[in-house]
């Protein structure tokens, strides 16, 4: 037990984190003392943020190149969000949405329905993206039972794609290493190829439209193989996150929509990351011109100032729930929390006042151009993404696109890149859920000067990466 009466210092924070805090997706051996067989590193402790910059417990400044975790769209330190939250907590700190409502949830649902495309008018609140995905699968199953197609319960998603950690969402996730420790999972989730044209069959790499048609048709093929009368939904991110920011090829979503309509399968746009300006529009399905039946999202809805997720469903899907004693037997204690909804409303006010969606659309090309300057480095194989959401794939050989083996990835990403990027003053993600990549998703408020700064810091680290293999 620690003494909580003294004022913590940098060392006491890092020691207490090592000894008591169970961090998420973290190798804790990294932070054990060297003599005990651990890595001997200190736990990085971030104590303050302002705009696109963060500071650690020792006072060192960093660029937040990942918006926390694809979350902080409007930047850190916005006092107007904190004030809106405090005001709401003083009026009504909590009330559930179980047969009751409160003003902030009503106002936010109405606002989101007005922004969502087509007839997506019904908002179901959760506390995060994984819960929203779980909610969407459960809704799809119940909807088809209520409409006379009770065998439609399976889902299709893409390889390497991440959709969350609850058991259902984890089944939809396409990362074997994230799932193997928790099997058996919820049955009925099947995978198709993703839209990574850099790793596409050679005959398709130079024709993005043909590749898009090929990738979309694999969804139709999977539905046929499983049986159209058993498949309820297809879950797709507009730009797939895991694996390193795979944008959709031209015509891909148009073809997927055709396939879903043909087989009476729901199209779920998982926009946990891509919504709220990350690609440019409020919802990224609008950026790529397709109409989903359901949107799942979280993260940027509050810019991280409070936890909140949501599912937006079409009027068609809500229709069976208008009748008789039918209800959706599903919910979360904290879903639509009044303080979180107040934070979301204030966050969306900032979007409107500062024109952040237009800012992203106007500057996305400049961000891409700054990152493209890194393509001359031997280790940079591909730069890809959209909006303010990019991945840089690292390769052993640019000519052959040869990637690194597991041992090389370990030395490159965890042994060198992750600590070196942090030392260079940029917080971002070095990831190998798929081929090794660096991912960037900074706050939406930055501009050309910051793009160049990010590229310069990346270059200082990547140009030295080869000798650490």
C-alpha positions as CSV (number, residue, x, y, z in Angstrom):
1,X,0.0,0.0,0.0
2,X,1.3,3.5,-0.9
3,X,1.2,6.7,1.0
4,X,-1.4,8.9,-0.7
5,X,-0.9,11.9,1.5
6,X,2.3,13.3,-0.1
7,X,2.5,15.2,-3.4
8,X,3.5,12.8,-6.2
9,X,6.7,13.4,-8.1
10,X,7.8,12.0,-11.4
11,X,9.5,9.0,-9.9
12,X,6.7,8.2,-7.5
13,X,4.2,8.3,-10.4
14,X,6.3,6.0,-12.5
15,X,7.0,3.6,-9.7
16,X,3.3,3.5,-8.6
17,X,2.3,2.9,-12.3
18,X,4.7,0.0,-12.5
19,X,3.6,-1.5,-9.2
20,X,-0.2,-1.0,-9.3
21,X,-1.6,0.1,-12.7
22,X,-2.6,-2.7,-15.1
23,X,-2.2,-0.9,-18.5
24,X,-4.0,-1.9,-21.6
25,X,-2.3,-3.9,-24.4
26,X,1.0,-3.5,-22.6
27,X,4.0,-5.7,-22.0
28,X,4.6,-5.0,-18.3
29,X,8.0,-6.7,-18.4
30,X,9.2,-3.6,-20.2
31,X,8.9,-1.6,-17.0
32,X,10.3,-4.1,-14.5
33,X,13.8,-3.3,-13.1
34,X,16.6,-4.6,-15.2
35,X,18.0,-6.9,-12.4
36,X,14.6,-8.7,-12.3
37,X,14.8,-9.7,-15.9
38,X,12.7,-6.7,-17.1
39,X,13.5,-4.0,-19.6
40,X,14.2,-1.4,-17.0
41,X,12.2,1.4,-18.8
42,X,10.1,3.9,-16.9
43,X,6.4,4.1,-17.5
44,X,5.8,7.2,-19.6
45,X,3.4,9.5,-17.6
46,X,1.6,12.2,-19.5
47,X,0.4,15.0,-17.3
48,X,-0.8,17.9,-19.5
49,X,-2.0,18.7,-23.0
50,X,-2.5,21.9,-24.9
51,X,-3.7,21.9,-28.6
52,X,-1.6,19.3,-30.4
53,X,1.1,19.1,-27.7
54,X,1.4,17.0,-24.6
55,X,3.9,17.0,-21.7
56,X,5.2,14.2,-19.6
57,X,5.8,14.2,-15.8
58,X,9.4,15.4,-16.3
59,X,8.3,18.4,-18.4
60,X,9.3,17.2,-21.8
61,X,7.1,18.3,-24.7
62,X,5.8,16.1,-27.5
63,X,3.6,16.4,-30.6
64,X,0.5,14.3,-30.1
65,X,0.6,12.6,-33.5
66,X,-2.1,10.1,-32.6
67,X,-4.7,12.4,-31.0
68,X,-4.4,10.3,-27.9
69,X,-5.8,7.2,-29.6
70,X,-7.5,8.5,-32.7
71,X,-9.7,10.5,-30.3
72,X,-8.8,14.1,-29.7
73,X,-10.1,15.9,-32.8
74,X,-10.2,19.5,-31.4
75,X,-7.0,19.4,-29.4
76,X,-6.2,19.3,-25.7
77,X,-7.0,21.9,-23.0
78,X,-10.3,23.2,-24.3
79,X,-11.7,24.8,-21.3
80,X,-15.2,25.3,-22.9
81,X,-15.6,21.5,-22.9
82,X,-14.6,21.2,-19.3
83,X,-17.0,24.1,-18.4
84,X,-19.9,22.4,-20.2
85,X,-19.2,19.1,-18.4
86,X,-19.0,20.9,-15.0
87,X,-22.3,22.7,-15.6
88,X,-24.0,19.5,-16.5
89,X,-22.6,17.7,-13.5
90,X,-24.0,20.4,-11.3
91,X,-27.5,20.1,-12.9
92,X,-27.8,16.3,-13.4
93,X,-24.7,14.2,-13.0
94,X,-26.3,10.9,-14.0
95,X,-29.5,9.3,-15.1
96,X,-29.9,6.2,-17.2
97,X,-31.7,5.8,-20.5
98,X,-33.7,2.8,-19.4
99,X,-37.3,3.9,-20.1
100,X,-36.3,7.5,-19.2
101,X,-34.5,10.3,-21.0
102,X,-32.6,13.4,-20.2
103,X,-32.2,16.7,-22.2
104,X,-28.5,16.2,-23.3
105,X,-29.1,12.7,-24.7
106,X,-32.2,14.0,-26.6
107,X,-30.4,17.0,-28.0
108,X,-27.4,15.0,-29.1
109,X,-29.4,12.3,-30.7
110,X,-31.4,14.9,-32.7
111,X,-28.2,16.6,-33.7
112,X,-26.5,13.4,-34.8
113,X,-29.6,12.2,-36.7
114,X,-29.5,15.5,-38.6
115,X,-25.8,15.0,-39.6
116,X,-26.1,11.3,-40.5
117,X,-26.8,10.3,-44.1
118,X,-30.2,9.1,-45.4
119,X,-32.7,7.7,-43.0
120,X,-30.2,7.0,-40.2
121,X,-32.3,8.7,-37.6
122,X,-32.3,6.5,-34.5
123,X,-29.3,6.9,-32.0
124,X,-28.4,4.2,-29.4
125,X,-25.7,5.4,-27.0
126,X,-22.9,3.2,-25.6
127,X,-19.7,4.1,-23.8
128,X,-17.2,3.1,-26.6
129,X,-16.7,1.8,-30.1
130,X,-16.5,-1.9,-29.2
131,X,-19.8,-1.7,-27.4
132,X,-21.3,0.1,-30.4
133,X,-20.2,-2.8,-32.6
134,X,-21.6,-5.3,-30.2
135,X,-24.8,-3.4,-30.2
136,X,-25.0,-3.4,-34.0
137,X,-24.5,-7.2,-34.3
138,X,-27.2,-7.8,-31.7
139,X,-29.6,-5.5,-33.4
140,X,-29.0,-7.2,-36.8
141,X,-29.8,-10.6,-35.3
142,X,-33.0,-9.4,-33.6
143,X,-34.1,-7.4,-36.6
144,X,-34.1,-10.4,-38.8
145,X,-35.8,-12.6,-36.2
146,X,-38.6,-10.0,-36.0
147,X,-39.0,-9.7,-39.7
148,X,-39.3,-13.4,-40.4
149,X,-35.7,-14.4,-41.3
150,X,-34.5,-16.0,-38.0
151,X,-31.5,-17.8,-39.6
152,X,-29.7,-14.6,-40.6
153,X,-27.2,-14.2,-37.8
154,X,-23.7,-14.4,-39.3
155,X,-21.4,-11.4,-40.1
156,X,-18.6,-10.7,-42.6
157,X,-15.6,-8.5,-41.9
158,X,-12.1,-8.1,-43.2
159,X,-8.8,-9.7,-42.3
160,X,-6.6,-7.7,-39.9
161,X,-9.4,-5.3,-39.2
162,X,-10.0,-4.3,-35.5
163,X,-13.6,-3.9,-34.3
164,X,-13.2,-4.1,-30.5
165,X,-12.6,-6.3,-27.5
166,X,-16.1,-7.5,-26.3
167,X,-16.6,-11.1,-27.2
168,X,-18.9,-10.4,-30.1
169,X,-16.8,-7.5,-31.4
170,X,-13.7,-9.5,-31.0
171,X,-15.2,-12.3,-33.2
172,X,-15.7,-9.6,-35.9
173,X,-12.1,-8.5,-35.4
174,X,-9.7,-10.0,-38.0
175,X,-6.5,-10.2,-35.9
176,X,-5.8,-13.8,-34.9
177,X,-3.3,-12.8,-32.2
178,X,-5.9,-10.5,-30.5
179,X,-8.3,-13.4,-30.3
180,X,-6.5,-16.7,-29.6
181,X,-6.3,-16.2,-25.8
182,X,-10.0,-15.7,-25.5
183,X,-11.4,-18.5,-27.7
184,X,-13.9,-19.9,-28.1
185,X,-15.5,-16.7,-29.2
186,X,-19.0,-15.9,-30.5
187,X,-19.6,-18.1,-33.6
188,X,-20.7,-16.8,-36.9
189,X,-18.1,-14.3,-37.9
190,X,-16.2,-14.8,-41.2
191,X,-13.4,-12.9,-42.9
192,X,-12.6,-11.6,-46.4
193,X,-9.6,-9.8,-47.9
194,X,-9.0,-6.2,-46.9
195,X,-8.2,-3.3,-49.3
196,X,-4.4,-3.1,-49.0
197,X,-3.5,-2.6,-52.6
198,X,0.2,-2.5,-51.7
199,X,-0.1,-6.2,-50.8
200,X,-2.6,-7.1,-53.5
201,X,-2.1,-9.8,-56.1
202,X,0.5,-8.5,-58.6
203,X,-1.9,-8.5,-61.5
204,X,-4.2,-6.0,-59.6
205,X,-1.6,-3.6,-58.0
206,X,-1.7,-1.2,-60.9
207,X,-5.4,-1.1,-61.4
208,X,-7.1,0.3,-58.3
209,X,-10.6,0.0,-59.8
210,X,-10.1,-3.7,-60.7
211,X,-8.7,-4.3,-57.3
212,X,-11.7,-2.6,-55.6
213,X,-14.1,-4.8,-57.6
214,X,-12.0,-7.9,-56.8
215,X,-12.0,-7.1,-53.0
216,X,-15.7,-6.3,-52.9
217,X,-16.7,-9.4,-54.8
218,X,-15.0,-11.5,-52.1
219,X,-17.8,-10.3,-49.8
220,X,-20.4,-11.6,-52.2
221,X,-18.5,-14.8,-52.5
222,X,-18.4,-15.3,-48.7
223,X,-22.2,-14.6,-48.5
224,X,-22.9,-17.2,-51.2
225,X,-20.6,-19.7,-49.5
226,X,-22.2,-19.3,-46.0
227,X,-25.7,-19.0,-47.5
228,X,-27.5,-15.7,-48.0
229,X,-30.2,-16.9,-45.7
230,X,-27.7,-17.1,-42.8
231,X,-25.8,-13.8,-43.2
232,X,-27.1,-10.7,-41.3
233,X,-24.4,-8.0,-41.7
234,X,-21.1,-6.8,-43.2
235,X,-18.9,-4.7,-40.9
236,X,-16.4,-2.4,-42.7
237,X,-14.4,0.6,-41.7
238,X,-14.3,3.4,-44.3
239,X,-10.5,3.5,-43.9
240,X,-9.4,0.3,-42.2
241,X,-7.2,1.2,-39.2
242,X,-5.4,-2.0,-38.3
243,X,-2.7,-3.0,-40.7
244,X,-2.0,0.7,-41.4
245,X,-4.8,2.9,-42.9
246,X,-6.2,1.0,-46.0
247,X,-8.4,3.4,-47.9
248,X,-11.2,2.0,-50.1
249,X,-10.3,1.7,-53.8
250,X,-12.6,3.5,-56.3
251,X,-16.0,1.8,-56.7
252,X,-15.4,-0.6,-53.7
253,X,-18.2,0.6,-51.5
254,X,-20.6,1.1,-54.4
255,X,-20.1,-2.6,-55.2
256,X,-20.4,-3.6,-51.6
257,X,-23.7,-1.8,-51.3
258,X,-25.0,-3.6,-54.4
259,X,-24.0,-6.9,-52.9
260,X,-25.7,-6.2,-49.6
261,X,-28.9,-5.1,-51.3
262,X,-28.9,-8.2,-53.5
263,X,-28.6,-10.6,-50.5
264,X,-30.6,-8.5,-47.9
265,X,-27.6,-8.1,-45.7
266,X,-27.0,-5.0,-43.6
267,X,-24.0,-2.8,-44.3
268,X,-22.5,-1.5,-41.0
269,X,-20.0,1.4,-41.4
270,X,-17.7,1.1,-38.3
271,X,-16.6,4.7,-38.0
272,X,-15.1,4.4,-34.5
273,X,-12.1,6.2,-35.8
274,X,-13.1,7.7,-39.1
275,X,-16.1,9.8,-38.1
276,X,-16.1,13.4,-36.8
277,X,-13.7,14.9,-39.3
278,X,-11.0,12.4,-39.3
279,X,-11.4,11.9,-43.0
280,X,-13.1,15.2,-43.6
281,X,-16.9,14.9,-43.2
282,X,-18.8,14.4,-40.0
283,X,-19.3,10.8,-41.1
284,X,-16.8,9.2,-43.4
285,X,-19.4,7.2,-45.4
286,X,-20.2,10.6,-46.9
287,X,-16.5,11.1,-47.9
288,X,-16.6,7.9,-49.9
289,X,-20.2,8.2,-51.2
290,X,-22.0,5.2,-49.7
291,X,-25.2,4.7,-47.6
292,X,-24.9,2.3,-44.7
293,X,-27.7,0.8,-42.8
294,X,-25.9,1.3,-39.5
295,X,-23.1,3.6,-38.3
296,X,-21.1,2.6,-35.2
297,X,-18.7,5.2,-33.8
298,X,-17.1,6.7,-30.6
299,X,-13.8,8.5,-30.0
300,X,-14.1,11.8,-31.8
301,X,-17.7,12.4,-30.7
302,X,-16.3,14.0,-27.5
303,X,-12.7,14.4,-28.6
304,X,-11.8,12.3,-25.6
305,X,-13.1,14.7,-23.0
306,X,-15.5,12.0,-21.8
307,X,-16.3,8.4,-22.8
308,X,-19.1,8.0,-25.3
309,X,-20.0,5.7,-28.2
310,X,-23.1,5.2,-30.3
311,X,-24.9,3.3,-33.0
312,X,-27.0,5.1,-35.5
313,X,-29.6,2.9,-37.2
314,X,-32.0,3.4,-40.1
315,X,-35.7,4.0,-39.6
316,X,-36.3,0.7,-41.3
317,X,-34.4,-1.2,-38.6
318,X,-36.2,0.6,-35.8
319,X,-39.7,0.0,-37.3
320,X,-40.3,-3.5,-35.7
321,X,-39.6,-2.0,-32.3
322,X,-42.5,0.5,-32.6
323,X,-45.1,-2.3,-32.1
324,X,-46.7,-4.0,-29.2
325,X,-44.4,-5.3,-26.4
326,X,-41.3,-5.6,-28.6
327,X,-38.1,-4.1,-27.1
328,X,-34.4,-4.3,-27.7
329,X,-33.2,-6.1,-24.5
330,X,-29.8,-4.5,-24.5
331,X,-28.2,-1.5,-22.8
332,X,-25.4,0.0,-20.7
333,X,-25.5,1.8,-17.4
334,X,-23.2,4.6,-18.7
335,X,-24.5,4.8,-22.2
336,X,-25.6,8.4,-23.0
337,X,-24.2,9.7,-19.7
338,X,-25.4,13.3,-19.3
339,X,-21.9,14.7,-18.7
340,X,-20.5,12.8,-21.8
341,X,-23.4,14.1,-23.9
342,X,-22.7,17.6,-22.7
343,X,-19.1,17.2,-23.7
344,X,-20.2,15.9,-27.1
345,X,-22.5,18.9,-27.7
346,X,-19.7,21.3,-26.8
347,X,-17.3,19.4,-29.0
348,X,-19.6,19.6,-32.0
349,X,-20.0,23.4,-31.3
350,X,-16.2,23.7,-31.8
351,X,-16.4,21.8,-35.0
352,X,-19.0,24.2,-36.4
353,X,-17.4,27.4,-35.0
354,X,-13.9,26.6,-36.3
355,X,-14.9,24.8,-39.5
356,X,-12.8,21.8,-38.7
357,X,-14.3,19.5,-41.4
358,X,-13.5,22.0,-44.1
359,X,-10.0,22.5,-42.6
360,X,-9.3,18.8,-42.9
361,X,-10.6,18.7,-46.5
362,X,-8.5,21.7,-47.5
363,X,-5.3,20.5,-45.8
364,X,-5.4,16.7,-46.2
365,X,-3.4,16.9,-49.4
366,X,-0.7,18.9,-47.8
367,X,-0.4,16.4,-44.9
368,X,-0.1,13.6,-47.5
369,X,2.5,15.6,-49.4
370,X,4.6,16.1,-46.3
371,X,4.6,12.4,-45.5
372,X,5.3,11.5,-49.1
373,X,8.7,13.2,-48.7
374,X,9.7,10.3,-46.6
375,X,9.3,7.9,-49.6
376,X,13.0,8.4,-50.5
377,X,14.1,6.5,-47.4
378,X,15.0,2.9,-48.0
379,X,12.8,1.6,-45.2
380,X,9.6,3.4,-46.4
381,X,7.6,1.2,-48.7
382,X,4.2,2.8,-48.8
383,X,2.4,5.9,-47.5
384,X,-1.4,5.6,-47.5
385,X,-4.5,6.9,-45.9
386,X,-7.0,9.8,-46.2
387,X,-7.9,13.0,-44.4
388,X,-5.7,13.3,-41.3
389,X,-5.3,9.5,-41.0
390,X,-2.2,7.9,-42.4
391,X,0.0,4.9,-42.2
392,X,3.6,4.4,-43.3
393,X,4.5,0.8,-44.1
394,X,8.1,-0.2,-43.5
395,X,9.9,-2.7,-45.6
396,X,13.1,-4.6,-45.8
397,X,13.4,-4.2,-49.6
398,X,11.5,-1.6,-51.5
399,X,11.9,-3.3,-54.9
400,X,10.5,-6.6,-53.8
401,X,8.3,-5.3,-51.0
402,X,9.8,-7.9,-48.7
403,X,8.7,-7.3,-45.2
404,X,10.4,-8.1,-41.9
405,X,10.2,-11.4,-40.0
406,X,9.0,-11.6,-36.4
407,X,12.4,-11.2,-34.9
408,X,13.2,-8.2,-37.1
409,X,9.9,-6.6,-36.3
410,X,10.6,-7.0,-32.6
411,X,14.0,-5.3,-32.9
412,X,12.7,-2.6,-35.3
413,X,9.4,-1.6,-33.7
414,X,9.8,-2.3,-29.9
415,X,13.6,-2.3,-29.7
416,X,14.1,0.9,-31.7
417,X,11.2,2.8,-33.2
418,X,8.8,3.1,-30.3
419,X,11.4,4.6,-27.9
420,X,13.2,6.5,-30.6
421,X,10.0,8.3,-31.8
422,X,9.1,9.2,-28.3
423,X,12.7,10.5,-27.7
424,X,12.3,12.6,-30.9
425,X,9.3,14.2,-29.3
426,X,6.5,12.6,-31.3
427,X,3.8,10.4,-29.9
428,X,2.4,8.0,-32.6
429,X,2.0,4.3,-33.1
430,X,4.5,1.8,-34.4
431,X,2.4,-1.3,-35.0
432,X,2.7,-4.8,-36.5
433,X,-0.8,-6.1,-36.5
434,X,-0.2,-7.0,-40.1
435,X,2.9,-5.6,-41.8
436,X,5.0,-3.1,-39.7
437,X,3.7,0.5,-39.9
438,X,3.8,3.8,-38.3
439,X,0.4,5.4,-37.9
440,X,-0.5,9.1,-37.6
441,X,-3.8,10.7,-36.7
442,X,-3.1,14.1,-35.1
443,X,-5.6,16.6,-33.8
444,X,-7.6,18.1,-36.7
445,X,-6.5,21.6,-35.7
446,X,-2.9,21.4,-37.1
447,X,-1.7,22.7,-40.4
448,X,1.3,22.9,-42.8
449,X,3.9,23.9,-40.3
450,X,3.0,21.0,-38.0
451,X,2.9,18.6,-41.0
452,X,6.5,19.5,-41.8
453,X,7.5,19.2,-38.2
454,X,6.0,15.7,-38.0
455,X,7.7,14.6,-41.2
456,X,11.1,16.0,-40.0
457,X,10.9,14.2,-36.7
458,X,9.9,10.9,-38.5
459,X,12.8,11.3,-40.9
460,X,15.3,11.8,-38.1
461,X,14.2,8.4,-36.7
462,X,13.6,6.4,-39.8
463,X,16.8,7.3,-41.6
464,X,18.7,5.5,-38.8
465,X,16.4,2.5,-38.5
466,X,18.2,0.1,-40.8
467,X,21.3,-0.3,-38.5
468,X,19.1,-1.4,-35.6
469,X,17.9,-4.6,-37.4
